[in-house]
Amino acid sequence: MATNILTLEGVIENGQIRFPSQVHLPEGARVFIIVPDMHIQQQARIYSPRLKNSEQSRDFELEVSAENNNGGV
C-alpha cells in the first residue's frame, strides 16, 4: 500500500501549529511532526537506590507492633 506524503511548513502559536492560510487539512488527517534545529535540554534523572545483594532486603523488613500508649490519660 503506497502512502502519499505532503510536506508543509508551519509555526507554533499559542501551543498550536499554524499553517499558511491556503493550507487546509481534512478533519482526522494523520500527521507526523518533524522539528528541525531543536535543542532539548537534558534533564537530570534520579534513580531509585538498589541493593547490591538482594539478600540484604531482609534488613529492611517492616515490623509492626501495637502499643497502647494513651499518654497517661
C-alpha positions as CSV (number, residue, x, y, z in Angstrom):
1,M,0.0,0.0,0.0
2,A,1.6,3.3,-1.1
3,T,1.3,6.4,1.0
4,N,1.2,9.9,-0.4
5,I,3.3,12.4,1.6
6,L,2.8,16.1,1.6
7,T,5.4,18.3,3.3
8,L,4.2,21.6,4.8
9,E,5.9,24.2,6.9
10,G,4.1,25.9,9.8
11,V,4.9,27.7,13.1
12,I,3.7,27.1,16.6
13,E,1.5,29.9,18.0
14,N,-0.2,29.5,21.4
15,G,0.7,25.8,21.5
16,Q,-0.9,25.0,18.2
17,I,0.6,24.6,14.7
18,R,-0.3,27.4,12.3
19,F,0.0,26.7,8.6
20,P,-0.2,29.3,5.8
21,S,-3.8,30.4,5.2
22,Q,-4.1,28.4,1.9
23,V,-3.4,25.0,3.7
24,H,-6.5,23.1,4.8
25,L,-6.1,19.6,6.2
26,P,-9.1,17.3,6.4
27,E,-10.5,16.5,9.9
28,G,-8.9,13.4,11.3
29,A,-5.9,13.6,9.0
30,R,-2.9,11.6,10.2
31,V,0.2,13.8,10.5
32,F,3.8,13.4,11.5
33,I,5.7,16.4,13.0
34,I,9.5,16.9,12.5
35,V,11.1,19.7,14.4
36,P,14.4,20.8,12.8
37,D,17.2,22.5,14.7
38,M,15.6,21.8,18.1
39,H,17.9,21.6,21.1
40,I,16.3,19.8,24.0
41,Q,18.0,20.5,27.4
42,Q,18.8,17.3,29.2
43,Q,17.1,16.8,32.5
44,A,18.6,15.1,35.5
45,R,17.3,11.7,36.2
46,I,17.3,10.4,39.8
47,Y,17.2,6.7,40.0
48,S,15.9,4.7,43.0
49,P,18.6,3.2,45.1
50,R,19.2,-0.5,44.6
51,L,20.7,-3.1,46.9
52,K,23.8,-4.7,45.6
53,N,22.8,-8.1,47.1
54,S,19.1,-9.0,47.2
55,E,19.7,-10.9,50.4
56,Q,20.2,-7.5,52.1
57,S,16.4,-6.8,51.7
58,R,15.8,-8.8,54.9
59,D,17.5,-6.0,56.8
60,F,14.7,-3.6,55.7
61,E,11.6,-5.7,56.5
62,L,8.9,-3.8,58.3
63,E,7.9,-5.0,61.8
64,V,4.6,-3.7,63.1
65,S,3.9,-3.6,66.8
66,A,0.8,-2.5,68.6
67,E,1.3,-0.2,71.6
68,N,-1.4,1.0,73.9
69,N,0.0,4.3,75.0
70,N,-2.6,6.8,76.0
71,G,-0.1,9.4,77.2
72,G,-1.1,8.9,80.8
73,V,-4.8,9.8,80.2
